[in-house]
Amino acid sequence: MPDDSRPGDGGQRLIGAAQIEDGGFAEAEAALDGDAESLILYRDGDLVRAWLNVCPHAGRRLDWAPGKFLKSKEGHLVCASHGASFALDSGECVAGPCRGAFLRAVEVTVRDGEVWLGG
């Protein structure tokens, strides 16, 4: 887990934004409420969205291998375990066993080309 915090601001550096392909995903670990958690990062131009890497259907990780995520031809994030599909603008499950549920969003900010936990 990166140990790149800025003194005084409580922020935690997750990854360089350029390390995430535009329209692609990356995985990062972050300390949330004292626990190490896996995050899904999705880059859309200059915007990066983040969610916990936990499917609301069965509580499993969404990646098929560490840091490797599936994207459907419709442009949805797909859970590798049971095929639930999530909208990338909201994290809502739009197809599959947990339709209507949401991924747990995590606030991130892009500053100076770096993705930071929090706002």
N, CA, C and O atoms as a GROMACS GRO file, in nm:
protein
  476
    1MET      N    1   0.085  -0.117   0.000
    1MET     CA    2   0.000   0.000   0.000
    1MET      C    3   0.090   0.123   0.000
    1MET      O    4   0.187   0.128   0.076
    2PRO      N    5   0.060   0.223  -0.085
    2PRO     CA    6   0.143   0.341  -0.090
    2PRO      C    7   0.143   0.414   0.044
    2PRO      O    8   0.040   0.419   0.113
    3ASP      N    9   0.257   0.471   0.081
    3ASP     CA   10   0.267   0.550   0.202
    3ASP      C   11   0.303   0.692   0.164
    3ASP      O   12   0.401   0.748   0.214
    4ASP      N   13   0.225   0.751   0.074
    4ASP     CA   14   0.251   0.884   0.020
    4ASP      C   15   0.148   0.982   0.070
    4ASP      O   16   0.070   1.036  -0.009
    5SER      N   17   0.147   1.007   0.199
    5SER     CA   18   0.051   1.104   0.251
    5SER      C   19   0.117   1.240   0.257
    5SER      O   20   0.239   1.252   0.270
    6ARG      N   21   0.034   1.342   0.247
    6ARG     CA   22   0.081   1.478   0.260
    6ARG      C   23   0.064   1.521   0.404
    6ARG      O   24  -0.046   1.512   0.458
    7PRO      N   25   0.170   1.567   0.468
    7PRO     CA   26   0.157   1.609   0.607
    7PRO      C   27   0.049   1.716   0.622
    7PRO      O   28   0.044   1.812   0.546
    8GLY      N   29  -0.036   1.697   0.723
    8GLY     CA   30  -0.134   1.799   0.755
    8GLY      C   31  -0.265   1.791   0.681
    8GLY      O   32  -0.363   1.850   0.726
    9ASP      N   33  -0.273   1.720   0.568
    9ASP     CA   34  -0.400   1.720   0.495
    9ASP      C   35  -0.474   1.588   0.507
    9ASP      O   36  -0.588   1.577   0.462
   10GLY      N   37  -0.413   1.486   0.567
   10GLY     CA   38  -0.481   1.360   0.588
   10GLY      C   39  -0.502   1.280   0.460
   10GLY      O   40  -0.564   1.174   0.464
   11GLY      N   41  -0.451   1.328   0.346
   11GLY     CA   42  -0.472   1.260   0.220
   11GLY      C   43  -0.381   1.140   0.203
   11GLY      O   44  -0.276   1.130   0.267
   12GLN      N   45  -0.422   1.050   0.117
   12GLN     CA   46  -0.344   0.931   0.088
   12GLN      C   47  -0.335   0.917  -0.064
   12GLN      O   48  -0.437   0.905  -0.131
   13ARG      N   49  -0.213   0.919  -0.118
   13ARG     CA   50  -0.193   0.903  -0.261
   13ARG      C   51  -0.221   0.758  -0.298
   13ARG      O   52  -0.173   0.666  -0.233
   14LEU      N   53  -0.301   0.739  -0.405
   14LEU     CA   54  -0.336   0.605  -0.448
   14LEU      C   55  -0.257   0.560  -0.569
   14LEU      O   56  -0.203   0.449  -0.572
   15ILE      N   57  -0.249   0.648  -0.671
   15ILE     CA   58  -0.187   0.610  -0.799
   15ILE      C   59  -0.173   0.735  -0.885
   15ILE      O   60  -0.245   0.832  -0.865
   16GLY      N   61  -0.081   0.732  -0.978
   16GLY     CA   62  -0.075   0.840  -1.077
   16GLY      C   63  -0.190   0.823  -1.175
   16GLY      O   64  -0.215   0.712  -1.222
   17ALA      N   65  -0.260   0.932  -1.206
   17ALA     CA   66  -0.375   0.924  -1.297
   17ALA      C   67  -0.335   0.866  -1.433
   17ALA      O   68  -0.413   0.794  -1.494
   18ALA      N   69  -0.215   0.897  -1.480
   18ALA     CA   70  -0.169   0.847  -1.610
   18ALA      C   71  -0.149   0.696  -1.610
   18ALA      O   72  -0.137   0.635  -1.717
   19GLN      N   73  -0.143   0.634  -1.493
   19GLN     CA   74  -0.128   0.489  -1.484
   19GLN      C   75  -0.260   0.416  -1.513
   19GLN      O   76  -0.261   0.294  -1.530
   20ILE      N   77  -0.369   0.492  -1.519
   20ILE     CA   78  -0.499   0.435  -1.551
   20ILE      C   79  -0.533   0.475  -1.694
   20ILE      O   80  -0.544   0.594  -1.724
   21GLU      N   81  -0.548   0.379  -1.781
   21GLU     CA   82  -0.584   0.407  -1.920
   21GLU      C   83  -0.719   0.479  -1.923
   21GLU      O   84  -0.811   0.443  -1.849
   22ASP      N   85  -0.732   0.580  -2.010
   22ASP     CA   86  -0.860   0.650  -2.022
   22ASP      C   87  -0.966   0.549  -2.064
   22ASP      O   88  -0.950   0.479  -2.165
   23GLY      N   89  -1.075   0.540  -1.988
   23GLY     CA   90  -1.179   0.440  -2.013
   23GLY      C   91  -1.146   0.306  -1.950
   23GLY      O   92  -1.217   0.208  -1.972
   24GLY      N   93  -1.039   0.302  -1.871
   24GLY     CA   94  -0.997   0.176  -1.811
   24GLY      C   95  -1.000   0.178  -1.660
   24GLY      O   96  -1.040   0.276  -1.598
   25PHE      N   97  -0.958   0.067  -1.603
   25PHE     CA   98  -0.964   0.044  -1.460
   25PHE      C   99  -0.826   0.019  -1.402
   25PHE      O  100  -0.732  -0.019  -1.473
   26ALA      N  101  -0.815   0.041  -1.273
   26ALA     CA  102  -0.697   0.003  -1.196
   26ALA      C  103  -0.745  -0.035  -1.057
   26ALA      O  104  -0.857  -0.002  -1.017
   27GLU      N  105  -0.662  -0.104  -0.985
   27GLU     CA  106  -0.692  -0.140  -0.847
   27GLU      C  107  -0.588  -0.073  -0.759
   27GLU      O  108  -0.471  -0.066  -0.794
   28ALA      N  109  -0.633  -0.024  -0.644
   28ALA     CA  110  -0.542   0.036  -0.547
   28ALA      C  111  -0.588  -0.004  -0.408
   28ALA      O  112  -0.706  -0.030  -0.386
   29GLU      N  113  -0.494  -0.009  -0.315
   29GLU     CA  114  -0.530  -0.036  -0.177
   29GLU      C  115  -0.528   0.095  -0.100
   29GLU      O  116  -0.445   0.182  -0.125
   30ALA      N  117  -0.622   0.108  -0.007
   30ALA     CA  118  -0.631   0.228   0.074
   30ALA      C  119  -0.675   0.191   0.214
   30ALA      O  120  -0.744   0.091   0.235
   31ALA      N  121  -0.635   0.272   0.310
   31ALA     CA  122  -0.679   0.254   0.447
   31ALA      C  123  -0.808   0.332   0.466
   31ALA      O  124  -0.809   0.455   0.458
   32LEU      N  125  -0.918   0.260   0.491
   32LEU     CA  126  -1.048   0.322   0.516
   32LEU      C  127  -1.095   0.281   0.654
   32LEU      O  128  -1.109   0.162   0.683
   33ASP      N  129  -1.119   0.378   0.739
   33ASP     CA  130  -1.161   0.350   0.876
   33ASP      C  131  -1.069   0.250   0.945
   33ASP      O  132  -1.114   0.164   1.022
   34GLY      N  133  -0.940   0.261   0.916
   34GLY     CA  134  -0.841   0.176   0.980
   34GLY      C  135  -0.821   0.040   0.917
   34GLY      O  136  -0.736  -0.037   0.962
   35ASP      N  137  -0.899   0.008   0.814
   35ASP     CA  138  -0.886  -0.122   0.747
   35ASP      C  139  -0.830  -0.106   0.607
   35ASP      O  140  -0.863  -0.009   0.538
   36ALA      N  141  -0.746  -0.198   0.564
   36ALA     CA  142  -0.695  -0.198   0.427
   36ALA      C  143  -0.806  -0.250   0.336
   36ALA      O  144  -0.861  -0.358   0.358
   37GLU      N  145  -0.838  -0.172   0.233
   37GLU     CA  146  -0.945  -0.208   0.141
   37GLU      C  147  -0.893  -0.200  -0.003
   37GLU      O  148  -0.808  -0.118  -0.035
   38SER      N  149  -0.946  -0.287  -0.088
   38SER     CA  150  -0.917  -0.283  -0.231
   38SER      C  151  -1.018  -0.190  -0.296
   38SER      O  152  -1.139  -0.199  -0.271
   39LEU      N  153  -0.967  -0.098  -0.381
   39LEU     CA  154  -1.053  -0.005  -0.452
   39LEU      C  155  -1.045  -0.029  -0.602
   39LEU      O  156  -0.940  -0.066  -0.654
   40ILE      N  157  -1.157  -0.010  -0.670
   40ILE     CA  158  -1.162  -0.006  -0.816
   40ILE      C  159  -1.154   0.141  -0.854
   40ILE      O  160  -1.233   0.222  -0.806
   41LEU      N  161  -1.061   0.175  -0.941
   41LEU     CA  162  -1.050   0.311  -0.994
   41LEU      C  163  -1.085   0.307  -1.142
   41LEU      O  164  -1.034   0.223  -1.216
   42TYR      N  165  -1.172   0.397  -1.183
   42TYR     CA  166  -1.212   0.407  -1.323
   42TYR      C  167  -1.182   0.549  -1.372
   42TYR      O  168  -1.224   0.646  -1.310
   43ARG      N  169  -1.109   0.560  -1.483
   43ARG     CA  170  -1.074   0.691  -1.536
   43ARG      C  171  -1.159   0.723  -1.658
   43ARG      O  172  -1.173   0.642  -1.750
   44ASP      N  173  -1.216   0.843  -1.656
   44ASP     CA  174  -1.294   0.896  -1.767
   44ASP      C  175  -1.240   1.036  -1.796
   44ASP      O  176  -1.287   1.135  -1.740
   45GLY      N  177  -1.140   1.044  -1.884
   45GLY     CA  178  -1.074   1.171  -1.911
   45GLY      C  179  -0.998   1.217  -1.788
   45GLY      O  180  -0.912   1.144  -1.736
   46ASP      N  181  -1.029   1.338  -1.740
   46ASP     CA  182  -0.963   1.391  -1.621
   46ASP      C  183  -1.030   1.348  -1.491
   46ASP      O  184  -0.980   1.377  -1.382
   47LEU      N  185  -1.143   1.280  -1.502
   47LEU     CA  186  -1.220   1.237  -1.385
   47LEU      C  187  -1.184   1.093  -1.348
   47LEU      O  188  -1.171   1.007  -1.435
   48VAL      N  189  -1.170   1.068  -1.220
   48VAL     CA  190  -1.149   0.932  -1.171
   48VAL      C  191  -1.257   0.904  -1.068
   48VAL      O  192  -1.278   0.982  -0.975
   49ARG      N  193  -1.326   0.791  -1.084
   49ARG     CA  194  -1.426   0.745  -0.989
   49ARG      C  195  -1.368   0.624  -0.916
   49ARG      O  196  -1.283   0.553  -0.968
   50ALA      N  197  -1.416   0.603  -0.793
   50ALA     CA  198  -1.366   0.489  -0.714
   50ALA      C  199  -1.480   0.424  -0.638
   50ALA      O  200  -1.574   0.489  -0.594
   51TRP      N  201  -1.468   0.292  -0.624
   51TRP     CA  202  -1.562   0.212  -0.547
   51TRP      C  203  -1.484   0.106  -0.471
   51TRP      O  204  -1.373   0.069  -0.510
   52LEU      N  205  -1.542   0.056  -0.364
   52LEU     CA  206  -1.484  -0.061  -0.299
   52LEU      C  207  -1.490  -0.177  -0.398
   52LEU      O  208  -1.586  -0.190  -0.473
   53ASN      N  209  -1.389  -0.259  -0.396
   53ASN     CA  210  -1.383  -0.374  -0.486
   53ASN      C  211  -1.460  -0.490  -0.423
   53ASN      O  212  -1.404  -0.596  -0.395
   54VAL      N  213  -1.590  -0.468  -0.402
   54VAL     CA  214  -1.678  -0.566  -0.340
   54VAL      C  215  -1.812  -0.564  -0.413
   54VAL      O  216  -1.877  -0.460  -0.420
   55CYS      N  217  -1.852  -0.678  -0.466
   55CYS     CA  218  -1.982  -0.687  -0.533
   55CYS      C  219  -2.092  -0.694  -0.427
   55CYS      O  220  -2.081  -0.773  -0.334
   56PRO      N  221  -2.198  -0.612  -0.440
   56PRO     CA  222  -2.306  -0.616  -0.342
   56PRO      C  223  -2.386  -0.747  -0.344
   56PRO      O  224  -2.462  -0.773  -0.252
   57HIS      N  225  -2.369  -0.828  -0.448
   57HIS     CA  226  -2.444  -0.954  -0.458
   57HIS      C  227  -2.393  -1.057  -0.358
   57HIS      O  228  -2.471  -1.110  -0.279
   58ALA      N  229  -2.265  -1.086  -0.362
   58ALA     CA  230  -2.213  -1.194  -0.279
   58ALA      C  231  -2.092  -1.153  -0.195
   58ALA      O  232  -2.034  -1.236  -0.126
   59GLY      N  233  -2.055  -1.025  -0.199
   59GLY     CA  234  -1.944  -0.978  -0.118
   59GLY      C  235  -1.807  -1.017  -0.169
   59GLY      O  236  -1.709  -1.007  -0.095
   60ARG      N  237  -1.798  -1.061  -0.293
   60ARG     CA  238  -1.669  -1.100  -0.352
   60ARG      C  239  -1.609  -0.985  -0.428
   60ARG      O  240  -1.679  -0.889  -0.464
   61ARG      N  241  -1.480  -0.994  -0.453
   61ARG     CA  242  -1.413  -0.895  -0.537
   61ARG      C  243  -1.468  -0.903  -0.678
   61ARG      O  244  -1.514  -1.009  -0.722
   62LEU      N  245  -1.463  -0.791  -0.750
   62LEU     CA  246  -1.514  -0.788  -0.887
   62LEU      C  247  -1.409  -0.827  -0.991
   62LEU      O  248  -1.445  -0.870  -1.100
   63ASP      N  249  -1.280  -0.814  -0.958
   63ASP     CA  250  -1.176  -0.843  -1.057
   63ASP      C  251  -1.161  -0.993  -1.078
   63ASP      O  252  -1.183  -1.072  -0.987
   64TRP      N  253  -1.123  -1.032  -1.202
   64TRP     CA  254  -1.106  -1.174  -1.233
   64TRP      C  255  -0.966  -1.222  -1.196
   64TRP      O  256  -0.944  -1.342  -1.178
   65ALA      N  257  -0.874  -1.130  -1.184
   65ALA     CA  258  -0.739  -1.151  -1.132
   65ALA      C  259  -0.704  -1.019  -1.065
   65ALA      O  260  -0.764  -0.917  -1.098
   66PRO      N  261  -0.609  -1.016  -0.973
   66PRO     CA  262  -0.581  -0.891  -0.903
   66PRO      C  263  -0.558  -0.773  -1.000
   66PRO      O  264  -0.466  -0.773  -1.081
   67GLY      N  265  -0.646  -0.673  -0.988
   67GLY     CA  266  -0.635  -0.552  -1.069
   67GLY      C  267  -0.682  -0.565  -1.213
   67GLY      O  268  -0.662  -0.474  -1.292
   68LYS      N  269  -0.744  -0.678  -1.248
   68LYS     CA  270  -0.793  -0.702  -1.384
   68LYS      C  271  -0.945  -0.706  -1.384
   68LYS      O  272  -1.004  -0.795  -1.323
   69PHE      N  273  -1.007  -0.610  -1.452
   69PHE     CA  274  -1.153  -0.596  -1.449
   69PHE      C  275  -1.211  -0.617  -1.588
   69PHE      O  276  -1.146  -0.590  -1.688
   70LEU      N  277  -1.335  -0.664  -1.591
   70LEU     CA  278  -1.407  -0.685  -1.716
   70LEU      C  279  -1.496  -0.565  -1.746
   70LEU      O  280  -1.559  -0.509  -1.656
   71LYS      N  281  -1.501  -0.527  -1.874
   71LYS     CA  282  -1.589  -0.420  -1.920
   71LYS      C  283  -1.673  -0.476  -2.034
   71LYS      O  284  -1.619  -0.531  -2.130
   72SER      N  285  -1.804  -0.462  -2.023
   72SER     CA  286  -1.893  -0.515  -2.126
   72SER      C  287  -1.890  -0.428  -2.250
   72SER      O  288  -1.841  -0.315  -2.246
   73LYS      N  289  -1.942  -0.481  -2.362
   73LYS     CA  290  -1.949  -0.402  -2.485
   73LYS      C  291  -2.040  -0.282  -2.468
   73LYS      O  292  -2.028  -0.184  -2.542
   74GLU      N  293  -2.131  -0.288  -2.370
   74GLU     CA  294  -2.219  -0.173  -2.340
   74GLU      C  295  -2.148  -0.069  -2.254
   74GLU      O  296  -2.203   0.039  -2.230
   75GLY      N  297  -2.027  -0.100  -2.209
   75GLY     CA  298  -1.950  -0.005  -2.129
   75GLY      C  299  -1.976  -0.015  -1.980
   75GLY      O  300  -1.961   0.085  -1.909
   76HIS      N  301  -2.014  -0.132  -1.930
   76HIS     CA  302  -2.038  -0.151  -1.788
   76HIS      C  303  -1.924  -0.231  -1.725
   76HIS      O  304  -1.861  -0.313  -1.792
   77LEU      N  305  -1.900  -0.206  -1.598
   77LEU     CA  306  -1.808  -0.288  -1.519
   77LEU      C  307  -1.882  -0.417  -1.487
   77LEU      O  308  -1.996  -0.413  -1.441
   78VAL      N  309  -1.818  -0.532  -1.510
   78VAL     CA  310  -1.883  -0.661  -1.490
   78VAL      C  311  -1.812  -0.739  -1.380
   78VAL      O  312  -1.690  -0.754  -1.381
   79CYS      N  313  -1.889  -0.789  -1.285
   79CYS     CA  314  -1.835  -0.873  -1.179
   79CYS      C  315  -1.794  -1.007  -1.240
   79CYS      O  316  -1.873  -1.074  -1.306
   80ALA      N  317  -1.670  -1.046  -1.216
   80ALA     CA  318  -1.618  -1.170  -1.274
   80ALA      C  319  -1.682  -1.294  -1.211
   80ALA      O  320  -1.681  -1.400  -1.273
   81SER      N  321  -1.737  -1.284  -1.092
   81SER     CA  322  -1.794  -1.402  -1.025
   81SER      C  323  -1.932  -1.441  -1.076
   81SER      O  324  -1.955  -1.557  -1.109
   82HIS      N  325  -2.024  -1.346  -1.083
   82HIS     CA  326  -2.162  -1.379  -1.118
   82HIS      C  327  -2.219  -1.294  -1.230
   82HIS      O  328  -2.338  -1.306  -1.260
   83GLY      N  329  -2.139  -1.208  -1.293
   83GLY     CA  330  -2.183  -1.135  -1.411
   83GLY      C  331  -2.267  -1.011  -1.386
   83GLY      O  332  -2.324  -0.957  -1.480
   84ALA      N  333  -2.277  -0.965  -1.262
   84ALA     CA  334  -2.349  -0.841  -1.236
   84ALA      C  335  -2.281  -0.728  -1.313
   84ALA      O  336  -2.159  -0.721  -1.318
   85SER      N  337  -2.361  -0.639  -1.373
   85SER     CA  338  -2.308  -0.528  -1.453
   85SER      C  339  -2.341  -0.396  -1.386
   85SER      O  340  -2.454  -0.373  -1.343
   86PHE      N  341  -2.240  -0.308  -1.378
   86PHE     CA  342  -2.253  -0.182  -1.306
   86PHE      C  343  -2.229  -0.064  -1.398
   86PHE      O  344  -2.133  -0.062  -1.475
   87ALA      N  345  -2.318   0.037  -1.388
   87ALA     CA  346  -2.301   0.161  -1.464
   87ALA      C  347  -2.180   0.237  -1.409
   87ALA      O  348  -2.163   0.248  -1.288
   88LEU      N  349  -2.098   0.289  -1.500
   88LEU     CA  350  -1.976   0.355  -1.458
   88LEU      C  351  -1.997   0.498  -1.409
   88LEU      O  352  -1.908   0.556  -1.348
   89ASP      N  353  -2.113   0.554  -1.435
   89ASP     CA  354  -2.139   0.690  -1.386
   89ASP      C  355  -2.195   0.691  -1.244
   89ASP      O  356  -2.184   0.791  -1.174
   90SER      N  357  -2.255   0.579  -1.202
   90SER     CA  358  -2.321   0.578  -1.072
   90SER      C  359  -2.285   0.459  -0.983
   90SER      O  360  -2.306   0.464  -0.862
   91GLY      N  361  -2.230   0.352  -1.041
   91GLY     CA  362  -2.203   0.231  -0.964
   91GLY      C  363  -2.326   0.145  -0.943
   91GLY      O  364  -2.321   0.048  -0.868
   92GLU      N  365  -2.439   0.180  -1.009
   92GLU     CA  366  -2.562   0.102  -0.994
   92GLU      C  367  -2.555  -0.027  -1.074
   92GLU      O  368  -2.508  -0.029  -1.187
   93CYS      N  369  -2.602  -0.135  -1.012
   93CYS     CA  370  -2.612  -0.262  -1.083
   93CYS      C  371  -2.729  -0.253  -1.179
   93CYS      O  372  -2.844  -0.237  -1.136
   94VAL      N  373  -2.701  -0.263  -1.309
   94VAL     CA  374  -2.804  -0.248  -1.411
   94VAL      C  375  -2.846  -0.382  -1.472
   94VAL      O  376  -2.942  -0.388  -1.547
   95ALA      N  377  -2.774  -0.488  -1.440
   95ALA     CA  378  -2.809  -0.622  -1.488
   95ALA      C  379  -2.742  -0.726  -1.398
   95ALA      O  380  -2.632  -0.705  -1.348
   96GLY      N  381  -2.811  -0.836  -1.380
   96GLY     CA  382  -2.754  -0.944  -1.302
   96GLY      C  383  -2.823  -0.961  -1.168
   96GLY      O  384  -2.928  -0.903  -1.143
   97PRO      N  385  -2.762  -1.042  -1.080
   97PRO     CA  386  -2.828  -1.085  -0.957
   97PRO      C  387  -2.851  -0.976  -0.852
   97PRO      O  388  -2.926  -0.999  -0.757
   98CYS      N  389  -2.789  -0.861  -0.865
   98CYS     CA  390  -2.809  -0.756  -0.763
   98CYS      C  391  -2.865  -0.628  -0.825
   98CYS      O  392  -2.837  -0.518  -0.776
   99ARG      N  393  -2.943  -0.643  -0.932
   99ARG     CA  394  -3.001  -0.527  -1.002
   99ARG      C  395  -3.061  -0.429  -0.902
   99ARG      O  396  -3.137  -0.467  -0.813
  100GLY      N  397  -3.026  -0.300  -0.919
  100GLY     CA  398  -3.077  -0.195  -0.833
  100GLY      C  399  -2.987  -0.163  -0.714
  100GLY      O  400  -3.000  -0.057  -0.653
  101ALA      N  401  -2.895  -0.254  -0.680
  101ALA     CA  402  -2.799  -0.227  -0.572
  101ALA      C  403  -2.686  -0.140  -0.626
  101ALA      O  404  -2.673  -0.124  -0.748
  102PHE      N  405  -2.607  -0.084  -0.538
  102PHE     CA  406  -2.497   0.003  -0.580
  102PHE      C  407  -2.365  -0.043  -0.522
  102PHE      O  408  -2.359  -0.096  -0.411
  103LEU      N  409  -2.258  -0.023  -0.598
  103LEU     CA  410  -2.124  -0.037  -0.543
  103LEU      C  411  -2.106   0.075  -0.441
  103LEU      O  412  -2.166   0.182  -0.455
  104ARG      N  413  -2.024   0.053  -0.341
  104ARG     CA  414  -1.998   0.156  -0.240
  104ARG      C  415  -1.893   0.254  -0.293
  104ARG      O  416  -1.776   0.219  -0.309
  105ALA      N  417  -1.937   0.376  -0.320
  105ALA     CA  418  -1.849   0.479  -0.374
  105ALA      C  419  -1.748   0.524  -0.269
  105ALA      O  420  -1.778   0.528  -0.149
  106VAL      N  421  -1.629   0.557  -0.315
  106VAL     CA  422  -1.523   0.610  -0.231
  106VAL      C  423  -1.478   0.741  -0.294
  106VAL      O  424  -1.447   0.745  -0.414
  107GLU      N  425  -1.473   0.846  -0.216
  107GLU     CA  426  -1.436   0.977  -0.270
  107GLU      C  427  -1.286   0.983  -0.298
  107GLU      O  428  -1.204   0.953  -0.212
  108VAL      N  429  -1.254   1.022  -0.421
  108VAL     CA  430  -1.116   1.046  -0.460
  108VAL      C  431  -1.108   1.179  -0.534
  108VAL      O  432  -1.208   1.230  -0.585
  109THR      N  433  -0.988   1.234  -0.539
  109THR     CA  434  -0.963   1.360  -0.606
  109THR      C  435  -0.838   1.346  -0.691
  109THR      O  436  -0.743   1.278  -0.651
  110VAL      N  437  -0.837   1.409  -0.807
  110VAL     CA  438  -0.717   1.414  -0.890
  110VAL      C  439  -0.654   1.552  -0.868
  110VAL      O  440  -0.715   1.654  -0.898
  111ARG      N  441  -0.530   1.552  -0.818
  111ARG     CA  442  -0.455   1.675  -0.797
  111ARG      C  443  -0.314   1.657  -0.853
  111ARG      O  444  -0.244   1.562  -0.821
  112ASP      N  445  -0.276   1.750  -0.937
  112ASP     CA  446  -0.141   1.748  -0.994
  112ASP      C  447  -0.106   1.613  -1.058
  112ASP      O  448   0.006   1.565  -1.046
  113GLY      N  449  -0.206   1.552  -1.125
  113GLY     CA  450  -0.183   1.426  -1.195
  113GLY      C  451  -0.179   1.305  -1.106
  113GLY      O  452  -0.143   1.197  -1.152
  114GLU      N  453  -0.215   1.318  -0.980
  114GLU     CA  454  -0.215   1.208  -0.885
  114GLU      C  455  -0.356   1.187  -0.833
  114GLU      O  456  -0.431   1.283  -0.815
  115VAL      N  457  -0.392   1.062  -0.807
  115VAL     CA  458  -0.523   1.029  -0.750
  115VAL      C  459  -0.505   1.014  -0.600
  115VAL      O  460  -0.425   0.934  -0.552
  116TRP      N  461  -0.584   1.093  -0.527
  116TRP     CA  462  -0.577   1.097  -0.380
  116TRP      C  463  -0.708   1.051  -0.320
  116TRP      O  464  -0.815   1.079  -0.374
  117LEU      N  465  -0.700   0.982  -0.210
  117LEU     CA  466  -0.818   0.944  -0.134
  117LEU      C  467  -0.878   1.068  -0.071
  117LEU      O  468  -0.805   1.151  -0.016
  118GLY      N  469  -1.009   1.082  -0.078
  118GLY     CA  470  -1.078   1.195  -0.017
  118GLY      C  471  -1.093   1.313  -0.112
  118GLY      O  472  -1.059   1.305  -0.230
  119GLY      N  473  -1.145   1.421  -0.057
  119GLY     CA  474  -1.176   1.538  -0.139
  119GLY      C  475  -1.086   1.650  -0.123
  119GLY      O  476  -1.104   1.754  -0.187
   0.00000   0.00000   0.00000
